[in-house]
Amino acid sequence: MENEVIIGLEVHVQLNKLNSKLFCSCSTDYHDDDPNTHTCPVCLGLPGTLPMINKKAVEYAIRVALALGCVVQEETLFYRKNYYYPDLPKAFQITQYDYPLGLGGHMLIKGEDGERVVRINRVHMEEDPGRLVHAGTIDRAKYTMVDYNRCGMALLEVVTEPDLRSPKEARAFLDKLRSILDYLDVFDGDLEGAMRVDSNLSLVGGDRAEVKNISGHKGVEKALNYEITRQKNVRRRGMKVVQETRHYDELRGVTVSIRTKEEAHDYRYFPEPDLVPMRIADWVPRVQEELPELPDAKRDRFRTQYGITDDHAKSLTSEIKVANFYERVAGKAPPKLAAVWIADVLKGELNYRDLSIENFHEDQMVEILKMLELEAITEKGAVEVVRQILDEGGSPAEIVKARGLGKAEDDAVRVAVRAAVAECGPAVEDYRGGNEKAINFIVGQVMKKTRGRADPGEANRLVREAIEEL
Amino acid sequence: MLRELKEEIASGSAEEVISALLERVKRSRLNAYNVLAEESALARARKFDESPWDGRMAGIPIAIKDSISTRGIETTCSSWILRGYIPPYDAHVIERLKAEGVIILGKTNMDEFCMGTSTETSCFGPTRNPWDTERVPGGSSGGSAAAVAAGEAPCALGSDTGGSIRCPASFCGIVGMKPTYGLVSRYGLISYANSLEQIGPLASTVEDAALMLDVIAGHDPRDSTSAKTEGGYLDGLEDGVRGMVCGVPKEYLGEGLDSSVERSVWDAISVLEDLGASWREVSLPHTRYALAAYYIIAMSEASSNLARFDGLRYGLRIGTDKDWHTTFSEIRAAGFGPEVKRRILLGTYALSAGYYGRYYLKALKVRTLIKEDFLRAFQDVDVLVTPTMPFPAFRIGERIQDPLSLYMADVFTVPINLAGVPAISLPCGFAGGLPVGLQIVGDHFAEKTVFRVSRAYEDATPHHAARPQEVI
């Protein structure tokens, strides 16, 4: 109990599906380009420039706030957060700080013991600073380079209450958040820097440390586990955990202290005079109406509408593209069978190859499911078809034909069974003597004779029948 | 004046006009300009002479305050910290002026980052008043005002945060107009105090100022505080003041006001009466809190606005690079003058945790009260008539060691910026050989009314025609 962990997250989400940055018209499509090629006087903070708000970014932010169950404010208001850092060309960051766009939401995640409600404190907009590239590690770099391509990108900060109880739950929260953002079509989680996490972590009864610079949902478990071990070790040595900010060094997998409470910044927040408040109350009903069905609702519907298991429904709804793929297939093939084959087989094969669902066509899946339904193909054969489509392409029918994966006709199987039973006298005797395993040997002979085209289960049944008839 | 000059240039030679101006600037010892754009101005003039273009200010030379970004021309705000900074873009007002055909002569001197009332805080040294070179031209747009008064530019742009157009217009005996907050886009104006400042014209006549405002005003999506307005400031310019009511705020006349300035203002009110207007006393009861509120707001905003100048991407670079904090601290220590440092420090203090509520928030509340004073007054009167400055131009060095006495000089101009209303300064006579300025204040977006009253007064008086002798 004394080592119970309390975790709160501040998640920075880049609205990278926008065409332009938050306060200027620079393109957001910089990921494959050279540093400092997507900049203009505004995002470089040149003297005399003024911010101009991207209305689409505000709409995206409202979308996310509503999806997380937040109450959306009547108007937008921005503040200046003043601090000196080379990634911040104006020496202040424009952020919503005291007047977040969305307040008081919640999210359901799979917790350590059952479902957990994670309260969302707020969702607010701010501009992304530039990117610093240290020559070496942050505490030992000889020099640092700045890339302002990222500077001025629209960020959403999603702040949770300290409701998470383990690194695993933190990961589950981030996975779910990513899934919701994916549904809302505001975010491409695969781009570098798309999701960055700061976390407050404390052991019950102790001071908290803020861990910054966790990139994305994958690093979070590792970083937080390290931090828990560190804090427990501090306690074990009879010392107190101090309130401080720590930097997660991804390469070394450790957190490093960057400032203590005494060194905390005074950001001198004040309302940004260059941005007049914009009334958004009128936008909210329309955005709410246009909100898509979200993962939880879709999962419930899949379960009831298609009669599939909750695990399958969850797996099929974590990504909107997969969910849409499933629905298209389920309209043309048996839904339960489709759920098994998409959730258990196709997704696994895609993950293994680091491919997305776009690499498989729904008609191919429908064709495979039809063949399975008609027992024209074995399950093993169907897996082969899936793999070959992903690796080399082609249509299921062609692949089945070319590779002879079609289930052998009954006659051929029966002939093979009779022959195998006749040839395997000692095994038949063993089976009759009570050795169940001996049957496998005979079935193996059947498979050999049919070049694997027989269904093993069916062959097993036929072999038993044939032995009975002897 | 600009109308005649435009015809003269069109029928004669822009190159000759520009050359003559450049020669005049070069032999002058007023120090009105920081940068002369000699080559580009002459090149553009020659181009104009070859194939003249259309435009409401076609071929007209203009001087630009060094706080306004000009593509390709060094823009420093008269600060060492921006030495060598050449903007890659034009301010909105520069785009508008260029579209109407102007030729930019150069960038004019000012108080460093607009922080001053005398143009003495410039890193280029003070500009001199053309009426008495031992005296200041006012500030912060002192270079622009001196250039226009001395015939070194037919017109100029300035910026006005707490009187920075009207004060030098008053001290130099010309016309200077601060528009309603939001009328002119600030895009490209290097910010001192964003919520207070506007770009505006400095010119020889009311008509010239109205023409210039017509060109530079109007909505710009890049400035979210810019308003959608109709313009047409030359329309009805000569409609006179018959039946109008002028308000005279009692808080603006009295203690601390130079007696000859006061006399000039009352004379002006009599002129307006003779022209058919009436006057009545009004009260702006929160005036006494205006200076304190103004300086807290301006310094707070400035402390944030000026934080970006670190020498990393542009401007001053000194010594060898050390670690980031040391390097930018050294550059800022060397690059800013004492008045700028004072205001950054005070502004930083006013915004710090624990003081924000006591200073900045309180100042915003005072600002609201002051704005309400004006709104109330304009229910009863068409314009307010006041002195622009409490006294004529003072001597160079006379007040610079005493910042508070300099701040006090802004007492009649800063309430106008806090309220966001438009105001003009017009020449209304002389005191001891030095020009005196009359301030006419209008309601929000009532620039036309302000111009109309100003033009009627100008037509009835000879003051605007007086010009100083050339100072070589």
Interface residues (C-beta under 8 A of the other chain):
Chain A: P41 V42 L44 G45 L46 P47 G48 T49 L50 P51 M52 I53 R80 N82 Y84 P86 P89 K90 A91 F92 T144 D266 R268 Y269 F270 P273 D274 L275 V276
Chain B: I68 S69 T75 C77 L82 Y85 P87 P88 Y89 A91 R186 Y187 G188 L189 I190 S191 N194 S195 P221 R222 D223 S224 T225 S300 E301 S303 S304 A307 R308 F309 D310 L312 R313 Y314 W324 H325 F328 T348 L351 S352 A353 Y356 Y360
